[in-house]
Amino acid sequence: MFPRLGHGIRSAPCYACVGRCYWVVAMPITPYLLKGKEFDPDLIRTIGAAFERVCNALDCKKDGALRAQIAKTVIALAERGIKDADQLVIATLAEISGPARTPH
């Protein structure tokens, strides 16, 4: 189990900030971050916030496959340069839902 930081908050090894930090507060996005990839701690918080908002919007608390898809999409969009949580949410929802379909 991860050590406690204080106030009962548990921490986990930080694989995203290789060389800059070792322990971070565990966030729902943390398990999806790839070892060896470097992310700024502020960007990790932004990615985590966007991930949680998209998961809440799609009500996918128990759908592990959808959560994994959302995480991969949010991370990929952040790697492509989207650094704002609101823009990450919008772009993730657009990418996951696919192209808009018009009725025939």
Secondary structure, DSSP 8 states (H G I E B T S, - for coil): ---EEETTEEEEE-SSSTTT-SEEE--TTGGGS-TT----HHHHHHHHHHHHHHHHHHT-TT-HHHHHHHHHHHHHHHHTT---HHHHHHHHHHHHH-S-----
